[in-house]
Amino acid sequence: MSGRRIYKKGDRIAGMVVLAELGRGAASVIYLVQDPKSKQIWALKHVVRETKKDQRFIEQTEQEYAVGSKLDYPLVRRVERLIRARRLLSLKEVYLLMEYVDGVSLESAQPETLPDLVNVFKQSAQGLLHMHQRGFVHADIKPNNIVVTEDGVKIIDLGQSCPIGFVKPRIQGTPDYIAPEQVHRQPITPKTDVYNLGATMYWCLTKRHIPTALPKGDSLVTSLDPEFIERPEPVRALNPGVPARLEELVGACVEPDPARRPADMAVVADRLDLIHAQLVADEARAKGVAVVEDDEEEDAR
């Protein structure tokens, strides 16, 4: 970040007026900006290529636009526009205009109750399902990429997203949530997101990370056989308040062998919906509130 300009409140960047700085990455700064004509508020990611190593951040931002511009779902952050700046025919800077998401990531804070947390898991699964239906995998779901707002969930950061079945040229993913097929550079599929979401749910419920296929300690050897990957401690052994059905689902999602995971994200979303409904009903009974089935309610009328 040493040689690049940092924009301050009131400055203009890519035709927008800077309102505040929202955050910084390895080669990027994200600003809160306003369109001076429409008065619309946006988030703007500014990425500068200073060295050859920065090229991958440019590519990730371009990929974020390539995928995000093809999605249209309230649970996934909207991507509006990509602006490229060239010098002497070389791409030096990119500006990615995105929906401003006003919320807190699951990594920073979680809902206070288990039903509310499971509802966040369910909405996350629904957002990922939309991506899969459009032909893409997020490939980097983790607590920091799930933001909880007043209106619900937003899945963010599509920089590692790719078409279903894509084989990446290098290992990509967050170490504590990475799926074995990502480590072994095998095709990335919706079941990769199932694993990443399962690892995310495990951390949220236990505050521990699952073992992954990445090398451990001084070893340079990854776990090629799923049977040799260490299994995580059962969720309920660490958090007895978690219902057995949720523990079972999380365990199935983080199966090292993709064939043993739930068939698709629709199955995960449906199971989370049922678990959430049961938790809400149990909570109501505990408070002494009568739970009336739909048909019984109709008869009462």
Buried (B, 14 or more C-beta within 10 A) or exposed (E): EEEBEEBEEEEEBBEBBBBEBBEEBEBBBBBBBBEEEEEEBBBBBBBBBEEEEBEBBBBBBBBBBBBBBEBEBBBBBBBBEBBEEEEEEEBBBBBBBBBBBEBEBBBEEBBEEBBBBBBBBBBBBBBBBBBBBBEBBBBBBBBBBBBBEEEBBBBBBBBBBBEBEBEBEEEBBBEBBBBBBBBEEBBBBBBBBBBBBBBBBBBBBBEBBBBBBBEEEEEEEBBEEBEEBEEBEBBBEBBEEBBEBBBBBBBBBBBBEBEEBBEBBBBBBBBBBEBBEBBBEBBEEEEEEEEEEEEEEEEEE
